[in-house]
């Protein structure tokens, strides 16, 4: 007896799949926790803003929280280091800590790039 098999194609893991999730037009909800206007904080903001404009143009919401001015929000999100980027949507929730200067690592952390 012969069975018909409907195989799904393997997931694309090449550089051409850089925006695998973004191509599905999913909105991204991000929250960046900073410590005032320190050089590291301003660098993190500039880095994530550039990445979002390049890869998620028009499909992201970026909230910026200064943990000096709103410590309760940082406490509620259990933020222990800054700068920290929290990806709230699409699921799963993820946190990225640092100045976000390594674009490839940020894209992997946001599930926009499939590591090969």
C-alpha positions as CSV (number, residue, x, y, z in Angstrom):
1,X,0.0,0.0,0.0
2,X,1.4,3.3,-1.0
3,X,1.0,6.4,1.1
4,X,1.0,9.9,-0.3
5,X,3.3,12.2,1.6
6,X,2.8,15.9,1.6
7,X,6.2,17.2,2.6
8,X,6.5,20.8,3.6
9,X,9.5,22.6,2.2
10,X,12.4,23.1,4.7
11,X,12.5,26.4,6.4
12,X,14.6,28.9,4.6
13,X,17.8,29.7,6.5
14,X,19.8,31.7,4.0
15,X,20.7,35.4,4.0
16,X,17.7,36.0,1.6
17,X,15.4,35.1,4.5
18,X,16.6,38.0,6.6
19,X,13.1,39.3,7.2
20,X,11.2,36.0,7.5
21,X,8.7,37.3,10.0
22,X,8.6,40.8,8.7
23,X,7.4,39.5,5.3
24,X,4.3,38.2,7.1
25,X,3.5,41.8,8.0
26,X,3.3,41.2,11.7
27,X,3.3,44.4,13.8
28,X,6.1,44.6,16.4
29,X,5.6,46.2,19.8
30,X,8.9,47.1,21.4
31,X,9.8,48.9,24.7
32,X,13.3,50.3,25.2
33,X,14.3,50.9,28.8
34,X,17.1,53.5,29.2
35,X,18.9,55.4,32.0
36,X,18.5,59.0,31.1
37,X,20.5,60.6,28.3
38,X,23.8,58.7,28.8
39,X,25.9,58.0,25.7
40,X,25.1,54.3,26.0
41,X,21.3,55.0,26.2
42,X,21.3,57.4,23.2
43,X,23.4,55.0,21.2
44,X,20.9,52.1,22.0
45,X,18.0,54.3,20.9
46,X,19.7,55.4,17.7
47,X,20.6,51.8,16.9
48,X,17.2,50.3,17.5
49,X,15.5,53.2,15.7
50,X,17.7,52.6,12.6
51,X,17.1,48.8,12.6
52,X,13.4,49.3,12.9
53,X,13.2,51.8,10.1
54,X,15.3,49.6,7.9
55,X,13.6,46.2,8.6
56,X,10.1,47.1,10.0
57,X,9.3,50.4,8.4
58,X,5.8,51.4,9.3
59,X,5.1,48.1,11.3
60,X,6.5,48.8,14.7
61,X,5.6,50.7,17.9
62,X,8.6,51.7,19.9
63,X,8.0,52.9,23.5
64,X,11.0,54.5,25.3
65,X,11.0,54.4,29.1
66,X,13.6,56.3,31.2
67,X,13.9,54.2,34.3
68,X,15.0,57.2,36.3
69,X,11.7,58.9,35.6
70,X,9.5,55.8,35.7
71,X,11.1,53.2,38.0
72,X,7.8,51.4,38.6
73,X,7.6,50.4,34.9
74,X,11.1,49.0,35.0
75,X,10.2,47.1,38.2
76,X,7.0,45.7,36.7
77,X,9.0,44.4,33.7
78,X,11.8,43.1,36.0
79,X,14.4,45.2,34.2
80,X,17.8,44.7,36.0
81,X,20.1,46.3,33.4
82,X,19.9,49.2,31.0
83,X,19.6,49.7,28.1
84,X,17.2,46.8,27.7
85,X,14.9,46.2,24.7
86,X,11.7,44.2,25.3
87,X,9.9,42.7,22.4
88,X,6.3,42.3,23.5
89,X,4.7,41.3,20.2
90,X,4.8,39.1,18.2
91,X,5.2,36.4,20.8
92,X,7.4,35.1,22.3
93,X,8.5,37.9,24.7
94,X,12.2,38.6,24.4
95,X,14.7,40.9,26.1
96,X,17.9,42.2,24.6
97,X,20.4,44.0,26.8
98,X,23.1,46.4,25.6
99,X,23.6,49.2,23.1
100,X,22.0,47.1,20.3
101,X,25.0,47.9,18.0
102,X,25.3,44.4,16.5
103,X,22.5,44.4,13.9
104,X,22.6,40.7,13.1
105,X,22.3,39.8,16.8
106,X,19.4,42.2,17.2
107,X,17.6,40.7,14.2
108,X,18.1,37.2,15.6
109,X,16.7,38.4,19.0
110,X,13.7,39.9,17.3
111,X,13.1,36.8,15.3
112,X,13.7,38.6,12.0
113,X,16.7,36.6,11.0
114,X,17.1,32.9,11.1
115,X,20.6,31.8,12.2
116,X,22.2,29.4,9.8
